[in-house]
Amino acid sequence: MFRIYSGEKPAPEINQWGKLFVDGWKINIVMILYAIPAIIIALIFGVFAFIPALFGPVATGQTPNVMAFAGVLFGLAITFVVILVLFLFAYMGVVRLGKTGKIGEAFNFHAINETISKGVGWLGYIGYYILLWLIAIIFIVILMILAIIPLIGWLLMFVITPLWAVFMARYMVNIYEAGE
């Protein structure tokens, strides 16, 4: 994946396993670091969802389950929006990591913003991002259908999932390269 994110054409050969392993962990580290704010927000809202469950019935007379459920839904909605915004930058950050080889460049928000603005623009990028999510939903539905088929379906899932990863990486690289 790292080689695809670097823009290597045609599809790279699978060799230098040690370097591939290290480069793969660079991508994992970047994605985990991008996810930390969303994880913190989810934990905060998770804790706040239980406060109404404990003290809400005394103050409002409502059942604790309704108050906790409302808090959880609100927290999930906020967390989902934060994830969407973070991953707008994360995908381009990983491409930037692939292009430069430096983890720090994955968090160069100014350069990422400049690349998107000069290329497809923010509205275009968000449109492409939404399109990718819609394609991902279709892909997940296909995987769920395949999961129903014992053994053969699972084998097919193992074959087409890497193809999806390559498609997604190449898709993001093409968007990034439009701004170079």
MODELLER restraints for C-alpha pairs under 7 A, 6 or more apart:
rsr = mdl.restraints
at = mdl.atoms
rsr.add(forms.Gaussian(group=physical.xy_distance, feature=features.Distance(at['CA:1:A'], at['CA:166:A']), mean=6.79, stdev=0.5))
rsr.add(forms.Gaussian(group=physical.xy_distance, feature=features.Distance(at['CA:1:A'], at['CA:169:A']), mean=6.93, stdev=0.5))
rsr.add(forms.Gaussian(group=physical.xy_distance, feature=features.Distance(at['CA:2:A'], at['CA:23:A']), mean=6.11, stdev=0.5))
rsr.add(forms.Gaussian(group=physical.xy_distance, feature=features.Distance(at['CA:2:A'], at['CA:24:A']), mean=6.44, stdev=0.5))
rsr.add(forms.Gaussian(group=physical.xy_distance, feature=features.Distance(at['CA:2:A'], at['CA:98:A']), mean=5.52, stdev=0.5))
rsr.add(forms.Gaussian(group=physical.xy_distance, feature=features.Distance(at['CA:3:A'], at['CA:12:A']), mean=6.62, stdev=0.5))
rsr.add(forms.Gaussian(group=physical.xy_distance, feature=features.Distance(at['CA:3:A'], at['CA:98:A']), mean=6.71, stdev=0.5))
rsr.add(forms.Gaussian(group=physical.xy_distance, feature=features.Distance(at['CA:4:A'], at['CA:169:A']), mean=6.44, stdev=0.5))
rsr.add(forms.Gaussian(group=physical.xy_distance, feature=features.Distance(at['CA:4:A'], at['CA:170:A']), mean=6.46, stdev=0.5))
rsr.add(forms.Gaussian(group=physical.xy_distance, feature=features.Distance(at['CA:5:A'], at['CA:95:A']), mean=4.83, stdev=0.5))
rsr.add(forms.Gaussian(group=physical.xy_distance, feature=features.Distance(at['CA:5:A'], at['CA:98:A']), mean=4.82, stdev=0.5))
rsr.add(forms.Gaussian(group=physical.xy_distance, feature=features.Distance(at['CA:5:A'], at['CA:99:A']), mean=6.81, stdev=0.5))
rsr.add(forms.Gaussian(group=physical.xy_distance, feature=features.Distance(at['CA:5:A'], at['CA:169:A']), mean=6.03, stdev=0.5))
rsr.add(forms.Gaussian(group=physical.xy_distance, feature=features.Distance(at['CA:5:A'], at['CA:170:A']), mean=6.97, stdev=0.5))
rsr.add(forms.Gaussian(group=physical.xy_distance, feature=features.Distance(at['CA:5:A'], at['CA:173:A']), mean=5.98, stdev=0.5))
rsr.add(forms.Gaussian(group=physical.xy_distance, feature=features.Distance(at['CA:6:A'], at['CA:95:A']), mean=6.46, stdev=0.5))
rsr.add(forms.Gaussian(group=physical.xy_distance, feature=features.Distance(at['CA:6:A'], at['CA:98:A']), mean=4.02, stdev=0.5))
rsr.add(forms.Gaussian(group=physical.xy_distance, feature=features.Distance(at['CA:6:A'], at['CA:99:A']), mean=4.31, stdev=0.5))
rsr.add(forms.Gaussian(group=physical.xy_distance, feature=features.Distance(at['CA:7:A'], at['CA:99:A']), mean=6.98, stdev=0.5))
rsr.add(forms.Gaussian(group=physical.xy_distance, feature=features.Distance(at['CA:7:A'], at['CA:173:A']), mean=6.42, stdev=0.5))
rsr.add(forms.Gaussian(group=physical.xy_distance, feature=features.Distance(at['CA:26:A'], at['CA:103:A']), mean=6.79, stdev=0.5))
rsr.add(forms.Gaussian(group=physical.xy_distance, feature=features.Distance(at['CA:27:A'], at['CA:94:A']), mean=6.42, stdev=0.5))
rsr.add(forms.Gaussian(group=physical.xy_distance, feature=features.Distance(at['CA:30:A'], at['CA:103:A']), mean=6.96, stdev=0.5))
rsr.add(forms.Gaussian(group=physical.xy_distance, feature=features.Distance(at['CA:30:A'], at['CA:106:A']), mean=6.99, stdev=0.5))
rsr.add(forms.Gaussian(group=physical.xy_distance, feature=features.Distance(at['CA:31:A'], at['CA:90:A']), mean=6.59, stdev=0.5))
rsr.add(forms.Gaussian(group=physical.xy_distance, feature=features.Distance(at['CA:34:A'], at['CA:86:A']), mean=6.46, stdev=0.5))
rsr.add(forms.Gaussian(group=physical.xy_distance, feature=features.Distance(at['CA:34:A'], at['CA:90:A']), mean=6.27, stdev=0.5))
rsr.add(forms.Gaussian(group=physical.xy_distance, feature=features.Distance(at['CA:38:A'], at['CA:79:A']), mean=5.78, stdev=0.5))
rsr.add(forms.Gaussian(group=physical.xy_distance, feature=features.Distance(at['CA:38:A'], at['CA:82:A']), mean=6.05, stdev=0.5))
rsr.add(forms.Gaussian(group=physical.xy_distance, feature=features.Distance(at['CA:38:A'], at['CA:83:A']), mean=5.90, stdev=0.5))
rsr.add(forms.Gaussian(group=physical.xy_distance, feature=features.Distance(at['CA:41:A'], at['CA:79:A']), mean=6.25, stdev=0.5))
rsr.add(forms.Gaussian(group=physical.xy_distance, feature=features.Distance(at['CA:42:A'], at['CA:75:A']), mean=6.40, stdev=0.5))
rsr.add(forms.Gaussian(group=physical.xy_distance, feature=features.Distance(at['CA:42:A'], at['CA:76:A']), mean=6.99, stdev=0.5))
rsr.add(forms.Gaussian(group=physical.xy_distance, feature=features.Distance(at['CA:42:A'], at['CA:79:A']), mean=5.77, stdev=0.5))
rsr.add(forms.Gaussian(group=physical.xy_distance, feature=features.Distance(at['CA:45:A'], at['CA:72:A']), mean=6.99, stdev=0.5))
rsr.add(forms.Gaussian(group=physical.xy_distance, feature=features.Distance(at['CA:45:A'], at['CA:75:A']), mean=4.91, stdev=0.5))
rsr.add(forms.Gaussian(group=physical.xy_distance, feature=features.Distance(at['CA:46:A'], at['CA:72:A']), mean=6.41, stdev=0.5))
rsr.add(forms.Gaussian(group=physical.xy_distance, feature=features.Distance(at['CA:46:A'], at['CA:75:A']), mean=6.86, stdev=0.5))
rsr.add(forms.Gaussian(group=physical.xy_distance, feature=features.Distance(at['CA:49:A'], at['CA:68:A']), mean=4.96, stdev=0.5))
rsr.add(forms.Gaussian(group=physical.xy_distance, feature=features.Distance(at['CA:49:A'], at['CA:71:A']), mean=4.43, stdev=0.5))
rsr.add(forms.Gaussian(group=physical.xy_distance, feature=features.Distance(at['CA:49:A'], at['CA:72:A']), mean=5.55, stdev=0.5))
rsr.add(forms.Gaussian(group=physical.xy_distance, feature=features.Distance(at['CA:50:A'], at['CA:68:A']), mean=5.79, stdev=0.5))
rsr.add(forms.Gaussian(group=physical.xy_distance, feature=features.Distance(at['CA:52:A'], at['CA:64:A']), mean=6.89, stdev=0.5))
rsr.add(forms.Gaussian(group=physical.xy_distance, feature=features.Distance(at['CA:52:A'], at['CA:67:A']), mean=5.74, stdev=0.5))
rsr.add(forms.Gaussian(group=physical.xy_distance, feature=features.Distance(at['CA:52:A'], at['CA:68:A']), mean=6.15, stdev=0.5))
rsr.add(forms.Gaussian(group=physical.xy_distance, feature=features.Distance(at['CA:53:A'], at['CA:64:A']), mean=4.27, stdev=0.5))
rsr.add(forms.Gaussian(group=physical.xy_distance, feature=features.Distance(at['CA:53:A'], at['CA:65:A']), mean=6.47, stdev=0.5))
rsr.add(forms.Gaussian(group=physical.xy_distance, feature=features.Distance(at['CA:53:A'], at['CA:67:A']), mean=5.84, stdev=0.5))
rsr.add(forms.Gaussian(group=physical.xy_distance, feature=features.Distance(at['CA:53:A'], at['CA:68:A']), mean=5.15, stdev=0.5))
rsr.add(forms.Gaussian(group=physical.xy_distance, feature=features.Distance(at['CA:54:A'], at['CA:64:A']), mean=6.87, stdev=0.5))
rsr.add(forms.Gaussian(group=physical.xy_distance, feature=features.Distance(at['CA:56:A'], at['CA:62:A']), mean=6.85, stdev=0.5))
rsr.add(forms.Gaussian(group=physical.xy_distance, feature=features.Distance(at['CA:56:A'], at['CA:64:A']), mean=6.49, stdev=0.5))
rsr.add(forms.Gaussian(group=physical.xy_distance, feature=features.Distance(at['CA:56:A'], at['CA:67:A']), mean=6.94, stdev=0.5))
rsr.add(forms.Gaussian(group=physical.xy_distance, feature=features.Distance(at['CA:57:A'], at['CA:63:A']), mean=5.74, stdev=0.5))
rsr.add(forms.Gaussian(group=physical.xy_distance, feature=features.Distance(at['CA:57:A'], at['CA:64:A']), mean=5.93, stdev=0.5))
rsr.add(forms.Gaussian(group=physical.xy_distance, feature=features.Distance(at['CA:91:A'], at['CA:172:A']), mean=6.92, stdev=0.5))
rsr.add(forms.Gaussian(group=physical.xy_distance, feature=features.Distance(at['CA:92:A'], at['CA:112:A']), mean=6.50, stdev=0.5))
rsr.add(forms.Gaussian(group=physical.xy_distance, feature=features.Distance(at['CA:92:A'], at['CA:176:A']), mean=6.70, stdev=0.5))
rsr.add(forms.Gaussian(group=physical.xy_distance, feature=features.Distance(at['CA:93:A'], at['CA:106:A']), mean=3.87, stdev=0.5))
rsr.add(forms.Gaussian(group=physical.xy_distance, feature=features.Distance(at['CA:93:A'], at['CA:107:A']), mean=6.12, stdev=0.5))
rsr.add(forms.Gaussian(group=physical.xy_distance, feature=features.Distance(at['CA:93:A'], at['CA:112:A']), mean=6.84, stdev=0.5))
rsr.add(forms.Gaussian(group=physical.xy_distance, feature=features.Distance(at['CA:94:A'], at['CA:106:A']), mean=5.69, stdev=0.5))
rsr.add(forms.Gaussian(group=physical.xy_distance, feature=features.Distance(at['CA:95:A'], at['CA:173:A']), mean=6.17, stdev=0.5))
rsr.add(forms.Gaussian(group=physical.xy_distance, feature=features.Distance(at['CA:96:A'], at['CA:105:A']), mean=6.28, stdev=0.5))
rsr.add(forms.Gaussian(group=physical.xy_distance, feature=features.Distance(at['CA:96:A'], at['CA:106:A']), mean=5.57, stdev=0.5))
rsr.add(forms.Gaussian(group=physical.xy_distance, feature=features.Distance(at['CA:97:A'], at['CA:103:A']), mean=5.74, stdev=0.5))
rsr.add(forms.Gaussian(group=physical.xy_distance, feature=features.Distance(at['CA:97:A'], at['CA:105:A']), mean=5.88, stdev=0.5))
rsr.add(forms.Gaussian(group=physical.xy_distance, feature=features.Distance(at['CA:97:A'], at['CA:106:A']), mean=5.06, stdev=0.5))
rsr.add(forms.Gaussian(group=physical.xy_distance, feature=features.Distance(at['CA:115:A'], at['CA:176:A']), mean=6.73, stdev=0.5))
rsr.add(forms.Gaussian(group=physical.xy_distance, feature=features.Distance(at['CA:115:A'], at['CA:179:A']), mean=4.70, stdev=0.5))
rsr.add(forms.Gaussian(group=physical.xy_distance, feature=features.Distance(at['CA:115:A'], at['CA:180:A']), mean=6.38, stdev=0.5))
rsr.add(forms.Gaussian(group=physical.xy_distance, feature=features.Distance(at['CA:116:A'], at['CA:122:A']), mean=6.22, stdev=0.5))
rsr.add(forms.Gaussian(group=physical.xy_distance, feature=features.Distance(at['CA:116:A'], at['CA:176:A']), mean=6.82, stdev=0.5))
rsr.add(forms.Gaussian(group=physical.xy_distance, feature=features.Distance(at['CA:116:A'], at['CA:179:A']), mean=5.87, stdev=0.5))
rsr.add(forms.Gaussian(group=physical.xy_distance, feature=features.Distance(at['CA:118:A'], at['CA:179:A']), mean=4.98, stdev=0.5))
rsr.add(forms.Gaussian(group=physical.xy_distance, feature=features.Distance(at['CA:119:A'], at['CA:178:A']), mean=4.70, stdev=0.5))
rsr.add(forms.Gaussian(group=physical.xy_distance, feature=features.Distance(at['CA:119:A'], at['CA:179:A']), mean=3.39, stdev=0.5))
rsr.add(forms.Gaussian(group=physical.xy_distance, feature=features.Distance(at['CA:120:A'], at['CA:178:A']), mean=6.48, stdev=0.5))
rsr.add(forms.Gaussian(group=physical.xy_distance, feature=features.Distance(at['CA:120:A'], at['CA:179:A']), mean=6.79, stdev=0.5))
rsr.add(forms.Gaussian(group=physical.xy_distance, feature=features.Distance(at['CA:143:A'], at['CA:157:A']), mean=6.23, stdev=0.5))
rsr.add(forms.Gaussian(group=physical.xy_distance, feature=features.Distance(at['CA:146:A'], at['CA:153:A']), mean=4.45, stdev=0.5))
rsr.add(forms.Gaussian(group=physical.xy_distance, feature=features.Distance(at['CA:146:A'], at['CA:154:A']), mean=6.64, stdev=0.5))
rsr.add(forms.Gaussian(group=physical.xy_distance, feature=features.Distance(at['CA:146:A'], at['CA:157:A']), mean=6.76, stdev=0.5))
rsr.add(forms.Gaussian(group=physical.xy_distance, feature=features.Distance(at['CA:147:A'], at['CA:153:A']), mean=5.39, stdev=0.5))
rsr.add(forms.Gaussian(group=physical.xy_distance, feature=features.Distance(at['CA:147:A'], at['CA:154:A']), mean=5.74, stdev=0.5))
